[in-house]
Amino acid sequence: MKDSQILISGGGLGGLSAALALAESGFEVTVLEKAAEFTEIGYGIQLGPNATRILKRYGLWDTVATTAVFPEAMVFLDAIDTEEWARVNLNEAFLARFGHPYVVIHRRDLLGAWLAACEKHPRIQLLTSKGLAGITDHGQSVEVRCEDGSRYVGRCLVGADGLLSPTREYVVGAEPPRVTGFLAYRGVIPIGKVFDRTYDRSVIGWFGHNIHLVQYALRAGDVLNNVAVFGSPAFARGESEFGSPAELNAMFEQAHPRVKSMLEYISLDRNWMMRDRDPISNWTRGNITLLGDAAHPTLQYLAQGACMAFEDSVVLAKRLTEFPDDPNRAFLAYQKQRVLRTARVVLTARAFGQVLHAGGVARDLRNDLYRGRAPDSFFHEIDWIYRGIPDTEF
Ligand SMILES: Cc1cc2nc3c(=O)[nH]c(=O)nc-3n(C[C@H](O)[C@H](O)[C@H](O)COP(=O)(O)OP(=O)(O)OC[C@H]3O[C@@H](n4cnc5c(N)ncnc54)[C@H](O)[C@@H]3O)c2cc1C
């Protein structure tokens, strides 16, 4: 039986960022990851300045900046008539306002940066093939049983084990996530195969009625990341089988031929269901708390799920530094600080998804309201997201 100050279940972006933040604050950490290796899917992720600031804080910036792409704008296009209905500058004006850049990066490069820093850290132990199977809270310690029968004891436990978190089940109870009926198919292709490069310096989205296609370059511009999302009619009809490639193609029939043709970039081997959970006000039980998707999974429409996990990590480490001998007190203080901010992300993402996927008159109204607005005029509406956590947390 191994002893460690802090156990973390899950070594995704949330678990590794928490491990580094806690170790940098002086704690001994053991990360227990279910998979046989620490890895991420082979697609892209967007990071706002609230997250890039955190990468800088933990010394990851130089590594990240070598492969990240710095888009010049976020462009919103109508998938039916291809008209641009909104644009948010991510250029010098954005940098001047938010202090840190907006980047897009390959998920493996991002996880790799956290992993390399964790591997080097003398206070972090990283273990794979350690799926959490049981938790016992002894009061002064927490004992974790893994699927392979091994046991680990720590002063406290952080559940960073994702949307279907077993730690959450222990803390909050077993409740399945909310299935929205929207699905994503993804694809990454060499930039040389892209036939329309009008927007390849930006993050762009083509939006139609219950469909969208998001595109941005990765790996210093060598490849294009594509995510096609649609609301499944079969799901809406209550059928148990839904989300096939045939449904994807049928939903994109409404799109302009220019948009439809880009479905070629999408791989049809696998899809991802869009799920979230209603926000909750308590995700702590005794000396056990949750972080990232385990605590507050969100739809991706604000591109903030991983960014929130990074913020969680900074705040968690700070509160544990303040109350090192009382993890429960530290966890309640951490949670108090994170509940409303993360709930705002979850609920705003849902609402924004409806704006993005509008059809009929709602679509006309959206385009009419947004079109013609100056690209910098959106800044005050996104301040709450991108200004991030208070400076005092750093
Ligand atoms: C289509 C899509 C696009 C997105 N785009 C963005 C974006 O642009 N920007 C952004 O910030 N966010 C984005 N997100 C959200 C982001 O991917 C997640 O919020 C983030 O990955 C959550 O990290 P996490 O570490 O909390 O959970 P996860 O990444 O799910 O990691 C959980 C880890 O726990 C492990 N685990 C699971 N069960 C156990 C167990 N029993 N024991 C031990 N370990 C276990 C898993 O193997 C995994 O390694 C997007 C999500 C989707 C679906």
The ligand as an ORCA input file, in Angstrom:
! r2SCAN-3c Opt
* xyz 0 1
  C     -16.209     18.289    -29.355
  C     -15.537     18.904    -28.158
  C     -14.786     20.050    -28.333
  C     -14.180     20.656    -27.228
  N     -13.456     21.793    -27.437
  C     -12.882     22.415    -26.377
  C     -12.128     23.600    -26.575
  O     -11.944     24.056    -27.707
  N     -11.587     24.215    -25.485
  C     -11.743     23.714    -24.215
  O     -11.222     24.305    -23.255
  N     -12.456     22.574    -24.007
  C     -13.014     21.912    -25.042
  N     -13.720     20.756    -24.851
  C     -13.868     20.232    -23.473
  C     -12.602     19.521    -22.995
  O     -12.219     18.520    -23.915
  C     -12.871     18.885    -21.633
  O     -13.514     19.818    -20.787
  C     -11.568     18.444    -20.963
  O     -10.917     17.493    -21.756
  C     -11.865     17.875    -19.581
  O     -10.685     17.407    -19.007
  P     -10.773     16.445    -17.747
  O      -9.351     16.094    -17.429
  O     -11.625     17.030    -16.705
  O     -11.530     15.138    -18.278
  P     -11.036     14.088    -19.351
  O     -10.284     14.733    -20.457
  O     -12.227     13.264    -19.705
  O      -9.997     13.179    -18.560
  C     -10.429     12.256    -17.592
  C      -9.313     11.236    -17.378
  O      -9.730     10.332    -16.358
  C      -9.465      9.024    -16.765
  N     -10.406      8.124    -16.078
  C     -11.694      7.837    -16.399
  N     -12.189      6.934    -15.531
  C     -11.211      6.683    -14.627
  C     -11.122      5.844    -13.492
  N     -12.120      5.018    -13.125
  N      -9.962      5.833    -12.785
  C      -8.906      6.599    -13.143
  N      -8.937      7.401    -14.247
  C     -10.072      7.439    -14.964
  C      -9.636      9.044    -18.277
  O      -8.946      7.971    -18.880
  C      -9.027     10.392    -18.619
  O      -7.647     10.327    -18.819
  C     -14.340     20.120    -25.930
  C     -15.086     18.951    -25.757
  C     -15.680     18.349    -26.863
  C     -16.479     17.104    -26.634
*
